[in-house]
């Protein structure tokens, strides 16, 4: 009997054995599946985390030197973009034209030499026929007004001439004044004076009887120092920001025909498209705020520039009322010519000029000017 019972137990164990082994195998397979799933999830999470941490790195070409307030304002803009995108966008600023020189900055953005660029429309004469109107001698009272007007006009008209980039905003300096190596008291003193000027300011010099010589701001100090030019048309901030006050002796207040030089901040079109709506919104939100910041920076710089001139004990000439009227009359043909030439090119120059003058009055009144 015992032998039979033993054999029975063995038979029961034999029958249970394969089932037990199958159960173990199933648990092993299930455990393996769980491990694989967890591993894939961890790998996917790490990869996604790595993608999130990888920032979009952009280059920003700025023609101002690093010490200039406008370069510092541009750097603050770049820092704010990085902050508001939680580090998803990092912008490296290349100042003093180290990436692209001032006249090549716009085309450098178009061709991808830099992702973002800041320079002057006026440095490439004829490239921006409608926007040349921004720089006309219309009596801009200060940089904040000029900056607001310039940005609003570009956004309103969205001219074809800047369709190959994404315009972020435009800023513009306070009224251009005449800084010279000898005093200029009246229109006749302009005769044969060699004056550094760019864009439409070259025509202003001609209309006043002087001889314009085109050059960028970085070239102007040495030109004044060596007598290549006798004077420069510029915002008064330039005399400190670019140290040009050291090589002139007199300043003539010509704000009655106060022109400006409008400066673009633009991005490569393909780079802009790759950012996506969320990041694009951050760029435009920050840019909207920096319109005011740049305008205020121009005005602060003008105040510092005027103080710098006084510190150097240079003469500041104020034109008489009669002289102001003469200077205004002298530059009127520039406005007329702008309307004629833009009309010939089927551009809305007449309406553009009228809108400009209206906005200058509007923002000047708001600023108490």
Secondary structure, 3 states (H helix, E strand, C coil): CHHHHHHHHHHHHHHHHHHHHHHHHHHHHHHHHHHHHHHHHHHHHHHHHHHHHCCEEEEEEECCCCCCHHHHHHHHHHHHHHHHCCCCEEEEEECCCCCCCHHHHHHHHHHCCCCEEEEEHHHCCCCCCCHHHHHCCCCCCCHHHHHHHHHHHHHHHCCHHHCCEEEEEEEECCCEEEEECCCCCCHHHHCCCEEECCCHHHHHHHHCCCEEECCCHHHHHHHHHHCCCCEEEEECCHHHHCCHHHHCCEEEECHHHCCCCEEEEEEEHHHHHHHCHHHHHHHHHHHHHHHHHHHHHHHHHHHHHHHHHHHCCCEEEECCHHHHHHHHHHHHHHHHHHHHHHHHCCCCHHHHHHHHHHHHHHHHHHCCC
